[in-house]
Amino acid sequence: MAHLAHAAAPLPMVFIIFIISQLLLCGICIFSDVRRVVLKKGPSGLGFNIVGGEEDEGIFVSYILPGGPADVSGAIHIGDQLLSVSTISHSLYVIA
């Protein structure tokens, strides 16, 4: 009879982030792109800082850590707006 044993090493936390990039010309949005980005949390976190979120304003990427997960992915840029962030929680089980 097989039984499940929980693996000793935890898997990295994975985040799914929906972001929107906009190209503004004279304050008018001329291009908008919504993207789904998947990042694995590293020792430096996700590798980006945010600003905003008060009084119904959006939350925007203000800094990207060189070499961090966001930088390495190439999918997140300064000025991008975060629409939603969620985690994928998972456990690794091994049949013993």
Gaussian input, Z-matrix of N, CA and C with variables (Angstrom, degrees):
# hf/3-21g

backbone

0 1
 N
 C     1     B1
 C     2     B2     1     A1
 N     3     B3     2     A2     1     D1
 C     4     B4     3     A3     2     D2
 C     5     B5     4     A4     3     D3
 N     6     B6     5     A5     4     D4
 C     7     B7     6     A6     5     D5
 C     8     B8     7     A7     6     D6
 N     9     B9     8     A8     7     D7
 C    10    B10     9     A9     8     D8
 C    11    B11    10    A10     9     D9
 N    12    B12    11    A11    10    D10
 C    13    B13    12    A12    11    D11
 C    14    B14    13    A13    12    D12
 N    15    B15    14    A14    13    D13
 C    16    B16    15    A15    14    D14
 C    17    B17    16    A16    15    D15
 N    18    B18    17    A17    16    D16
 C    19    B19    18    A18    17    D17
 C    20    B20    19    A19    18    D18
 N    21    B21    20    A20    19    D19
 C    22    B22    21    A21    20    D20
 C    23    B23    22    A22    21    D21
 N    24    B24    23    A23    22    D22
 C    25    B25    24    A24    23    D23
 C    26    B26    25    A25    24    D24
 N    27    B27    26    A26    25    D25
 C    28    B28    27    A27    26    D26
 C    29    B29    28    A28    27    D27
 N    30    B30    29    A29    28    D28
 C    31    B31    30    A30    29    D29
 C    32    B32    31    A31    30    D30
 N    33    B33    32    A32    31    D31
 C    34    B34    33    A33    32    D32
 C    35    B35    34    A34    33    D33
 N    36    B36    35    A35    34    D34
 C    37    B37    36    A36    35    D35
 C    38    B38    37    A37    36    D36
 N    39    B39    38    A38    37    D37
 C    40    B40    39    A39    38    D38
 C    41    B41    40    A40    39    D39
 N    42    B42    41    A41    40    D40
 C    43    B43    42    A42    41    D41
 C    44    B44    43    A43    42    D42
 N    45    B45    44    A44    43    D43
 C    46    B46    45    A45    44    D44
 C    47    B47    46    A46    45    D45
 N    48    B48    47    A47    46    D46
 C    49    B49    48    A48    47    D47
 C    50    B50    49    A49    48    D48
 N    51    B51    50    A50    49    D49
 C    52    B52    51    A51    50    D50
 C    53    B53    52    A52    51    D51
 N    54    B54    53    A53    52    D52
 C    55    B55    54    A54    53    D53
 C    56    B56    55    A55    54    D54
 N    57    B57    56    A56    55    D55
 C    58    B58    57    A57    56    D56
 C    59    B59    58    A58    57    D57
 N    60    B60    59    A59    58    D58
 C    61    B61    60    A60    59    D59
 C    62    B62    61    A61    60    D60
 N    63    B63    62    A62    61    D61
 C    64    B64    63    A63    62    D62
 C    65    B65    64    A64    63    D63
 N    66    B66    65    A65    64    D64
 C    67    B67    66    A66    65    D65
 C    68    B68    67    A67    66    D66
 N    69    B69    68    A68    67    D67
 C    70    B70    69    A69    68    D68
 C    71    B71    70    A70    69    D69
 N    72    B72    71    A71    70    D70
 C    73    B73    72    A72    71    D71
 C    74    B74    73    A73    72    D72
 N    75    B75    74    A74    73    D73
 C    76    B76    75    A75    74    D74
 C    77    B77    76    A76    75    D75
 N    78    B78    77    A77    76    D76
 C    79    B79    78    A78    77    D77
 C    80    B80    79    A79    78    D78
 N    81    B81    80    A80    79    D79
 C    82    B82    81    A81    80    D80
 C    83    B83    82    A82    81    D81
 N    84    B84    83    A83    82    D82
 C    85    B85    84    A84    83    D83
 C    86    B86    85    A85    84    D84
 N    87    B87    86    A86    85    D85
 C    88    B88    87    A87    86    D86
 C    89    B89    88    A88    87    D87
 N    90    B90    89    A89    88    D88
 C    91    B91    90    A90    89    D89
 C    92    B92    91    A91    90    D90
 N    93    B93    92    A92    91    D91
 C    94    B94    93    A93    92    D92
 C    95    B95    94    A94    93    D93
 N    96    B96    95    A95    94    D94
 C    97    B97    96    A96    95    D95
 C    98    B98    97    A97    96    D96
 N    99    B99    98    A98    97    D97
 C   100   B100    99    A99    98    D98
 C   101   B101   100   A100    99    D99
 N   102   B102   101   A101   100   D100
 C   103   B103   102   A102   101   D101
 C   104   B104   103   A103   102   D102
 N   105   B105   104   A104   103   D103
 C   106   B106   105   A105   104   D104
 C   107   B107   106   A106   105   D105
 N   108   B108   107   A107   106   D106
 C   109   B109   108   A108   107   D107
 C   110   B110   109   A109   108   D108
 N   111   B111   110   A110   109   D109
 C   112   B112   111   A111   110   D110
 C   113   B113   112   A112   111   D111
 N   114   B114   113   A113   112   D112
 C   115   B115   114   A114   113   D113
 C   116   B116   115   A115   114   D114
 N   117   B117   116   A116   115   D115
 C   118   B118   117   A117   116   D116
 C   119   B119   118   A118   117   D117
 N   120   B120   119   A119   118   D118
 C   121   B121   120   A120   119   D119
 C   122   B122   121   A121   120   D120
 N   123   B123   122   A122   121   D121
 C   124   B124   123   A123   122   D122
 C   125   B125   124   A124   123   D123
 N   126   B126   125   A125   124   D124
 C   127   B127   126   A126   125   D125
 C   128   B128   127   A127   126   D126
 N   129   B129   128   A128   127   D127
 C   130   B130   129   A129   128   D128
 C   131   B131   130   A130   129   D129
 N   132   B132   131   A131   130   D130
 C   133   B133   132   A132   131   D131
 C   134   B134   133   A133   132   D132
 N   135   B135   134   A134   133   D133
 C   136   B136   135   A135   134   D134
 C   137   B137   136   A136   135   D135
 N   138   B138   137   A137   136   D136
 C   139   B139   138   A138   137   D137
 C   140   B140   139   A139   138   D138
 N   141   B141   140   A140   139   D139
 C   142   B142   141   A141   140   D140
 C   143   B143   142   A142   141   D141
 N   144   B144   143   A143   142   D142
 C   145   B145   144   A144   143   D143
 C   146   B146   145   A145   144   D144
 N   147   B147   146   A146   145   D145
 C   148   B148   147   A147   146   D146
 C   149   B149   148   A148   147   D147
 N   150   B150   149   A149   148   D148
 C   151   B151   150   A150   149   D149
 C   152   B152   151   A151   150   D150
 N   153   B153   152   A152   151   D151
 C   154   B154   153   A153   152   D152
 C   155   B155   154   A154   153   D153
 N   156   B156   155   A155   154   D154
 C   157   B157   156   A156   155   D155
 C   158   B158   157   A157   156   D156
 N   159   B159   158   A158   157   D157
 C   160   B160   159   A159   158   D158
 C   161   B161   160   A160   159   D159
 N   162   B162   161   A161   160   D160
 C   163   B163   162   A162   161   D161
 C   164   B164   163   A163   162   D162
 N   165   B165   164   A164   163   D163
 C   166   B166   165   A165   164   D164
 C   167   B167   166   A166   165   D165
 N   168   B168   167   A167   166   D166
 C   169   B169   168   A168   167   D167
 C   170   B170   169   A169   168   D168
 N   171   B171   170   A170   169   D169
 C   172   B172   171   A171   170   D170
 C   173   B173   172   A172   171   D171
 N   174   B174   173   A173   172   D172
 C   175   B175   174   A174   173   D173
 C   176   B176   175   A175   174   D174
 N   177   B177   176   A176   175   D175
 C   178   B178   177   A177   176   D176
 C   179   B179   178   A178   177   D177
 N   180   B180   179   A179   178   D178
 C   181   B181   180   A180   179   D179
 C   182   B182   181   A181   180   D180
 N   183   B183   182   A182   181   D181
 C   184   B184   183   A183   182   D182
 C   185   B185   184   A184   183   D183
 N   186   B186   185   A185   184   D184
 C   187   B187   186   A186   185   D185
 C   188   B188   187   A187   186   D186
 N   189   B189   188   A188   187   D187
 C   190   B190   189   A189   188   D188
 C   191   B191   190   A190   189   D189
 N   192   B192   191   A191   190   D190
 C   193   B193   192   A192   191   D191
 C   194   B194   193   A193   192   D192
 N   195   B195   194   A194   193   D193
 C   196   B196   195   A195   194   D194
 C   197   B197   196   A196   195   D195
 N   198   B198   197   A197   196   D196
 C   199   B199   198   A198   197   D197
 C   200   B200   199   A199   198   D198
 N   201   B201   200   A200   199   D199
 C   202   B202   201   A201   200   D200
 C   203   B203   202   A202   201   D201
 N   204   B204   203   A203   202   D202
 C   205   B205   204   A204   203   D203
 C   206   B206   205   A205   204   D204
 N   207   B207   206   A206   205   D205
 C   208   B208   207   A207   206   D206
 C   209   B209   208   A208   207   D207
 N   210   B210   209   A209   208   D208
 C   211   B211   210   A210   209   D209
 C   212   B212   211   A211   210   D210
 N   213   B213   212   A212   211   D211
 C   214   B214   213   A213   212   D212
 C   215   B215   214   A214   213   D213
 N   216   B216   215   A215   214   D214
 C   217   B217   216   A216   215   D215
 C   218   B218   217   A217   216   D216
 N   219   B219   218   A218   217   D217
 C   220   B220   219   A219   218   D218
 C   221   B221   220   A220   219   D219
 N   222   B222   221   A221   220   D220
 C   223   B223   222   A222   221   D221
 C   224   B224   223   A223   222   D222
 N   225   B225   224   A224   223   D223
 C   226   B226   225   A225   224   D224
 C   227   B227   226   A226   225   D225
 N   228   B228   227   A227   226   D226
 C   229   B229   228   A228   227   D227
 C   230   B230   229   A229   228   D228
 N   231   B231   230   A230   229   D229
 C   232   B232   231   A231   230   D230
 C   233   B233   232   A232   231   D231
 N   234   B234   233   A233   232   D232
 C   235   B235   234   A234   233   D233
 C   236   B236   235   A235   234   D234
 N   237   B237   236   A236   235   D235
 C   238   B238   237   A237   236   D236
 C   239   B239   238   A238   237   D237
 N   240   B240   239   A239   238   D238
 C   241   B241   240   A240   239   D239
 C   242   B242   241   A241   240   D240
 N   243   B243   242   A242   241   D241
 C   244   B244   243   A243   242   D242
 C   245   B245   244   A244   243   D243
 N   246   B246   245   A245   244   D244
 C   247   B247   246   A246   245   D245
 C   248   B248   247   A247   246   D246
 N   249   B249   248   A248   247   D247
 C   250   B250   249   A249   248   D248
 C   251   B251   250   A250   249   D249
 N   252   B252   251   A251   250   D250
 C   253   B253   252   A252   251   D251
 C   254   B254   253   A253   252   D252
 N   255   B255   254   A254   253   D253
 C   256   B256   255   A255   254   D254
 C   257   B257   256   A256   255   D255
 N   258   B258   257   A257   256   D256
 C   259   B259   258   A258   257   D257
 C   260   B260   259   A259   258   D258
 N   261   B261   260   A260   259   D259
 C   262   B262   261   A261   260   D260
 C   263   B263   262   A262   261   D261
 N   264   B264   263   A263   262   D262
 C   265   B265   264   A264   263   D263
 C   266   B266   265   A265   264   D264
 N   267   B267   266   A266   265   D265
 C   268   B268   267   A267   266   D266
 C   269   B269   268   A268   267   D267
 N   270   B270   269   A269   268   D268
 C   271   B271   270   A270   269   D269
 C   272   B272   271   A271   270   D270
 N   273   B273   272   A272   271   D271
 C   274   B274   273   A273   272   D272
 C   275   B275   274   A274   273   D273
 N   276   B276   275   A275   274   D274
 C   277   B277   276   A276   275   D275
 C   278   B278   277   A277   276   D276
 N   279   B279   278   A278   277   D277
 C   280   B280   279   A279   278   D278
 C   281   B281   280   A280   279   D279
 N   282   B282   281   A281   280   D280
 C   283   B283   282   A282   281   D281
 C   284   B284   283   A283   282   D282
 N   285   B285   284   A284   283   D283
 C   286   B286   285   A285   284   D284
 C   287   B287   286   A286   285   D285

   B1=1.4530
   B2=1.5292
   B3=1.3038
   B4=1.4686
   B5=1.5204
   B6=1.3152
   B7=1.4603
   B8=1.5263
   B9=1.2953
   B10=1.4566
   B11=1.5254
   B12=1.2986
   B13=1.4664
   B14=1.5162
   B15=1.3130
   B16=1.4629
   B17=1.5235
   B18=1.3233
   B19=1.4646
   B20=1.5268
   B21=1.3333
   B22=1.4586
   B23=1.5287
   B24=1.3160
   B25=1.4694
   B26=1.5263
   B27=1.3384
   B28=1.4645
   B29=1.5217
   B30=1.2976
   B31=1.4614
   B32=1.5212
   B33=1.3389
   B34=1.4686
   B35=1.5257
   B36=1.3261
   B37=1.4555
   B38=1.5260
   B39=1.3119
   B40=1.4594
   B41=1.5248
   B42=1.3307
   B43=1.4598
   B44=1.5175
   B45=1.3239
   B46=1.4608
   B47=1.5304
   B48=1.3189
   B49=1.4529
   B50=1.5292
   B51=1.3164
   B52=1.4581
   B53=1.5184
   B54=1.3275
   B55=1.4613
   B56=1.5186
   B57=1.3148
   B58=1.4591
   B59=1.5245
   B60=1.2905
   B61=1.4634
   B62=1.5109
   B63=1.3056
   B64=1.4558
   B65=1.5138
   B66=1.2975
   B67=1.4595
   B68=1.5216
   B69=1.3203
   B70=1.4640
   B71=1.5218
   B72=1.3079
   B73=1.4528
   B74=1.5200
   B75=1.3276
   B76=1.4658
   B77=1.5328
   B78=1.3417
   B79=1.4565
   B80=1.5115
   B81=1.3410
   B82=1.4656
   B83=1.5233
   B84=1.3310
   B85=1.4627
   B86=1.5234
   B87=1.3444
   B88=1.4634
   B89=1.5318
   B90=1.3468
   B91=1.4607
   B92=1.5205
   B93=1.3163
   B94=1.4581
   B95=1.5237
   B96=1.3246
   B97=1.4632
   B98=1.5227
   B99=1.3342
   B100=1.4639
   B101=1.5217
   B102=1.3444
   B103=1.4628
   B104=1.5173
   B105=1.3181
   B106=1.4606
   B107=1.5176
   B108=1.3389
   B109=1.4580
   B110=1.5269
   B111=1.3250
   B112=1.4646
   B113=1.5223
   B114=1.3399
   B115=1.4607
   B116=1.5206
   B117=1.3226
   B118=1.4607
   B119=1.5209
   B120=1.3209
   B121=1.4585
   B122=1.5188
   B123=1.3298
   B124=1.4563
   B125=1.5129
   B126=1.3428
   B127=1.4660
   B128=1.5293
   B129=1.3313
   B130=1.4651
   B131=1.5270
   B132=1.3149
   B133=1.4667
   B134=1.5162
   B135=1.3094
   B136=1.4617
   B137=1.5215
   B138=1.3287
   B139=1.4596
   B140=1.5082
   B141=1.3409
   B142=1.4670
   B143=1.5213
   B144=1.3280
   B145=1.4672
   B146=1.5216
   B147=1.3344
   B148=1.4578
   B149=1.5195
   B150=1.3204
   B151=1.4688
   B152=1.5229
   B153=1.3318
   B154=1.4621
   B155=1.5091
   B156=1.3302
   B157=1.4485
   B158=1.5187
   B159=1.3227
   B160=1.4607
   B161=1.5259
   B162=1.3164
   B163=1.4623
   B164=1.5257
   B165=1.3119
   B166=1.4741
   B167=1.5199
   B168=1.3417
   B169=1.4621
   B170=1.5308
   B171=1.3012
   B172=1.4553
   B173=1.5205
   B174=1.3228
   B175=1.4654
   B176=1.5202
   B177=1.3344
   B178=1.4556
   B179=1.5183
   B180=1.3300
   B181=1.4570
   B182=1.5273
   B183=1.3422
   B184=1.4612
   B185=1.5267
   B186=1.3167
   B187=1.4674
   B188=1.5158
   B189=1.3285
   B190=1.4645
   B191=1.5163
   B192=1.3239
   B193=1.4579
   B194=1.5256
   B195=1.3318
   B196=1.4687
   B197=1.5289
   B198=1.3198
   B199=1.4631
   B200=1.5128
   B201=1.3380
   B202=1.4658
   B203=1.5256
   B204=1.3488
   B205=1.4676
   B206=1.5318
   B207=1.3323
   B208=1.4711
   B209=1.5217
   B210=1.3282
   B211=1.4671
   B212=1.5238
   B213=1.3226
   B214=1.4642
   B215=1.5302
   B216=1.3396
   B217=1.4707
   B218=1.5229
   B219=1.3359
   B220=1.4579
   B221=1.5180
   B222=1.3407
   B223=1.4626
   B224=1.5203
   B225=1.3225
   B226=1.4603
   B227=1.5219
   B228=1.3222
   B229=1.4653
   B230=1.5215
   B231=1.3231
   B232=1.4588
   B233=1.5283
   B234=1.3246
   B235=1.4646
   B236=1.5156
   B237=1.3470
   B238=1.4598
   B239=1.5289
   B240=1.3295
   B241=1.4602
   B242=1.5182
   B243=1.3397
   B244=1.4524
   B245=1.5147
   B246=1.3240
   B247=1.4623
   B248=1.5155
   B249=1.3399
   B250=1.4630
   B251=1.5170
   B252=1.3293
   B253=1.4625
   B254=1.5183
   B255=1.3146
   B256=1.4587
   B257=1.5217
   B258=1.3150
   B259=1.4592
   B260=1.5139
   B261=1.3182
   B262=1.4604
   B263=1.5180
   B264=1.3171
   B265=1.4564
   B266=1.5153
   B267=1.2971
   B268=1.4460
   B269=1.5230
   B270=1.2978
   B271=1.4579
   B272=1.5173
   B273=1.2861
   B274=1.4588
   B275=1.5292
   B276=1.3029
   B277=1.4499
   B278=1.5148
   B279=1.3019
   B280=1.4629
   B281=1.5187
   B282=1.3166
   B283=1.4686
   B284=1.5154
   B285=1.3244
   B286=1.4721
   B287=1.5123
   A1=109.39
   A2=116.87
   A3=121.64
   A4=109.16
   A5=115.64
   A6=120.05
   A7=108.62
   A8=114.96
   A9=120.18
   A10=109.86
   A11=115.19
   A12=121.07
   A13=107.97
   A14=116.98
   A15=121.10
   A16=108.76
   A17=117.03
   A18=121.45
   A19=109.58
   A20=116.54
   A21=122.04
   A22=112.60
   A23=117.70
   A24=120.68
   A25=110.24
   A26=117.99
   A27=119.61
   A28=110.85
   A29=115.43
   A30=120.51
   A31=109.16
   A32=117.60
   A33=119.01
   A34=110.84
   A35=115.91
   A36=120.32
   A37=108.09
   A38=115.54
   A39=121.53
   A40=108.69
   A41=116.11
   A42=122.32
   A43=109.68
   A44=115.72
   A45=121.82
   A46=106.26
   A47=115.78
   A48=121.34
   A49=108.54
   A50=116.57
   A51=120.44
   A52=106.98
   A53=115.73
   A54=120.80
   A55=109.63
   A56=114.18
   A57=119.80
   A58=107.74
   A59=115.09
   A60=121.19
   A61=107.24
   A62=115.61
   A63=119.92
   A64=109.56
   A65=115.76
   A66=121.83
   A67=106.50
   A68=114.50
   A69=119.73
   A70=110.16
   A71=116.14
   A72=122.53
   A73=106.95
   A74=116.18
   A75=121.82
   A76=111.00
   A77=116.59
   A78=121.27
   A79=115.14
   A80=117.44
   A81=121.44
   A82=108.20
   A83=115.75
   A84=120.81
   A85=109.27
   A86=116.05
   A87=119.08
   A88=111.61
   A89=116.49
   A90=120.02
   A91=108.41
   A92=116.64
   A93=121.47
   A94=108.43
   A95=116.12
   A96=121.26
   A97=109.18
   A98=117.95
   A99=121.97
   A100=107.83
   A101=115.19
   A102=120.49
   A103=111.08
   A104=114.94
   A105=123.03
   A106=106.68
   A107=116.43
   A108=122.05
   A109=108.04
   A110=117.20
   A111=122.07
   A112=107.54
   A113=116.27
   A114=121.82
   A115=110.19
   A116=116.05
   A117=121.43
   A118=108.15
   A119=115.75
   A120=120.78
   A121=109.63
   A122=116.26
   A123=121.87
   A124=111.04
   A125=117.07
   A126=120.68
   A127=112.38
   A128=116.69
   A129=121.06
   A130=111.52
   A131=118.09
   A132=121.61
   A133=109.37
   A134=116.60
   A135=120.87
   A136=111.77
   A137=116.41
   A138=120.24
   A139=115.61
   A140=117.09
   A141=118.32
   A142=109.99
   A143=115.38
   A144=122.63
   A145=109.14
   A146=114.77
   A147=120.80
   A148=110.68
   A149=115.38
   A150=122.83
   A151=108.18
   A152=115.77
   A153=120.49
   A154=111.64
   A155=115.09
   A156=121.77
   A157=114.74
   A158=117.83
   A159=120.63
   A160=110.02
   A161=115.29
   A162=121.74
   A163=113.02
   A164=115.81
   A165=123.15
   A166=115.00
   A167=117.49
   A168=117.50
   A169=107.87
   A170=116.44
   A171=120.65
   A172=112.61
   A173=115.12
   A174=122.67
   A175=106.64
   A176=116.13
   A177=121.72
   A178=111.55
   A179=116.21
   A180=122.51
   A181=107.80
   A182=115.89
   A183=120.09
   A184=112.80
   A185=117.56
   A186=121.29
   A187=108.67
   A188=116.40
   A189=121.86
   A190=107.86
   A191=116.06
   A192=122.45
   A193=109.76
   A194=118.09
   A195=119.91
   A196=110.95
   A197=115.82
   A198=121.67
   A199=114.43
   A200=118.13
   A201=121.57
   A202=110.66
   A203=116.99
   A204=120.61
   A205=114.56
   A206=118.14
   A207=120.51
   A208=111.07
   A209=116.36
   A210=121.43
   A211=110.81
   A212=115.91
   A213=120.90
   A214=111.04
   A215=116.74
   A216=119.45
   A217=111.49
   A218=116.84
   A219=120.81
   A220=114.04
   A221=116.63
   A222=120.44
   A223=113.90
   A224=117.31
   A225=121.35
   A226=108.20
   A227=115.61
   A228=121.06
   A229=110.28
   A230=116.35
   A231=120.83
   A232=108.19
   A233=115.64
   A234=121.13
   A235=113.46
   A236=118.42
   A237=120.43
   A238=109.25
   A239=116.38
   A240=121.68
   A241=109.26
   A242=117.01
   A243=121.80
   A244=108.85
   A245=116.34
   A246=121.33
   A247=110.93
   A248=116.92
   A249=121.44
   A250=109.58
   A251=114.48
   A252=121.75
   A253=106.74
   A254=116.68
   A255=120.63
   A256=108.81
   A257=115.93
   A258=120.44
   A259=109.98
   A260=114.55
   A261=121.69
   A262=105.11
   A263=116.81
   A264=117.98
   A265=107.14
   A266=114.84
   A267=118.72
   A268=109.12
   A269=115.21
   A270=121.49
   A271=107.25
   A272=115.40
   A273=120.70
   A274=107.61
   A275=116.10
   A276=121.11
   A277=109.26
   A278=115.57
   A279=121.61
   A280=108.16
   A281=116.98
   A282=119.88
   A283=108.03
   A284=116.62
   A285=121.24
   A286=110.53
   D1=126.37
   D2=179.80
   D3=-84.40
   D4=147.85
   D5=173.85
   D6=-133.85
   D7=161.19
   D8=-177.38
   D9=-94.49
   D10=134.50
   D11=174.83
   D12=-120.74
   D13=134.71
   D14=-179.89
   D15=-74.07
   D16=132.07
   D17=179.28
   D18=-67.24
   D19=145.74
   D20=-175.33
   D21=-71.80
   D22=-40.97
   D23=-175.20
   D24=-84.91
   D25=123.37
   D26=177.91
   D27=-70.70
   D28=146.03
   D29=176.04
   D30=-80.49
   D31=152.00
   D32=178.96
   D33=-65.38
   D34=146.02
   D35=177.70
   D36=-72.09
   D37=133.46
   D38=-177.64
   D39=-113.03
   D40=134.63
   D41=-179.78
   D42=-115.69
   D43=138.12
   D44=172.03
   D45=-106.81
   D46=122.96
   D47=-174.96
   D48=-122.96
   D49=127.40
   D50=172.75
   D51=-100.70
   D52=124.03
   D53=-178.45
   D54=-126.89
   D55=160.22
   D56=175.78
   D57=-127.46
   D58=132.52
   D59=174.07
   D60=-108.55
   D61=137.64
   D62=178.95
   D63=-129.01
   D64=142.32
   D65=173.35
   D66=-107.97
   D67=116.54
   D68=-178.50
   D69=-104.19
   D70=140.00
   D71=174.61
   D72=-128.70
   D73=114.30
   D74=-176.98
   D75=54.91
   D76=38.64
   D77=177.82
   D78=79.68
   D79=2.73
   D80=-179.92
   D81=-109.73
   D82=130.04
   D83=179.97
   D84=-72.60
   D85=118.08
   D86=178.96
   D87=-107.78
   D88=-8.18
   D89=178.48
   D90=-155.83
   D91=137.68
   D92=178.77
   D93=-141.23
   D94=136.43
   D95=-176.65
   D96=-139.02
   D97=117.65
   D98=175.89
   D99=-95.65
   D100=129.10
   D101=-178.01
   D102=-129.44
   D103=151.42
   D104=172.87
   D105=-102.87
   D106=124.76
   D107=-179.08
   D108=-121.78
   D109=133.92
   D110=176.98
   D111=-112.97
   D112=122.91
   D113=-179.73
   D114=-125.52
   D115=140.57
   D116=171.89
   D117=-95.09
   D118=129.95
   D119=-179.15
   D120=-67.72
   D121=128.06
   D122=179.00
   D123=-107.71
   D124=-171.29
   D125=179.38
   D126=-60.10
   D127=-26.91
   D128=-179.92
   D129=-95.64
   D130=15.33
   D131=-174.96
   D132=82.14
   D133=-140.41
   D134=178.88
   D135=-91.00
   D136=-10.20
   D137=173.90
   D138=84.48
   D139=25.16
   D140=173.91
   D141=-150.50
   D142=154.88
   D143=176.48
   D144=-108.84
   D145=156.57
   D146=179.66
   D147=-127.05
   D148=158.68
   D149=173.57
   D150=-136.62
   D151=160.11
   D152=175.45
   D153=99.93
   D154=-160.40
   D155=177.41
   D156=92.54
   D157=5.05
   D158=179.23
   D159=-105.27
   D160=144.34
   D161=175.84
   D162=50.14
   D163=50.77
   D164=175.56
   D165=65.00
   D166=15.37
   D167=174.27
   D168=-86.16
   D169=159.73
   D170=-178.89
   D171=-73.59
   D172=172.57
   D173=175.60
   D174=-109.54
   D175=125.82
   D176=-172.14
   D177=-124.31
   D178=150.48
   D179=175.56
   D180=-75.34
   D181=123.93
   D182=-177.74
   D183=-109.16
   D184=-17.78
   D185=-176.44
   D186=-157.89
   D187=142.44
   D188=174.78
   D189=-123.53
   D190=123.11
   D191=-178.93
   D192=-71.68
   D193=120.30
   D194=177.88
   D195=-57.56
   D196=128.70
   D197=179.53
   D198=84.44
   D199=-5.83
   D200=178.92
   D201=-78.82
   D202=171.98
   D203=-178.32
   D204=-54.25
   D205=-41.37
   D206=-179.93
   D207=-65.87
   D208=-40.96
   D209=179.45
   D210=-65.84
   D211=-46.87
   D212=-178.16
   D213=-62.70
   D214=-35.86
   D215=-179.51
   D216=-67.46
   D217=-32.17
   D218=-177.87
   D219=71.43
   D220=6.31
   D221=-173.78
   D222=-100.72
   D223=-9.39
   D224=-179.64
   D225=-118.05
   D226=136.73
   D227=-176.45
   D228=-130.38
   D229=153.45
   D230=175.36
   D231=-58.27
   D232=133.12
   D233=-178.53
   D234=97.83
   D235=-14.77
   D236=177.02
   D237=-64.10
   D238=145.41
   D239=178.04
   D240=-101.58
   D241=131.60
   D242=176.36
   D243=-81.93
   D244=128.44
   D245=177.50
   D246=-97.56
   D247=-39.62
   D248=177.20
   D249=-160.03
   D250=152.95
   D251=177.85
   D252=-136.91
   D253=130.88
   D254=175.65
   D255=-142.19
   D256=162.48
   D257=-179.67
   D258=-110.61
   D259=154.59
   D260=170.74
   D261=-104.75
   D262=112.12
   D263=177.43
   D264=-99.10
   D265=130.02
   D266=-179.51
   D267=-148.75
   D268=155.74
   D269=176.39
   D270=-125.93
   D271=148.73
   D272=178.81
   D273=-101.96
   D274=120.38
   D275=177.12
   D276=-114.32
   D277=142.30
   D278=-179.46
   D279=-117.49
   D280=133.38
   D281=176.03
   D282=-79.14
   D283=121.28
   D284=-178.28
   D285=-109.73

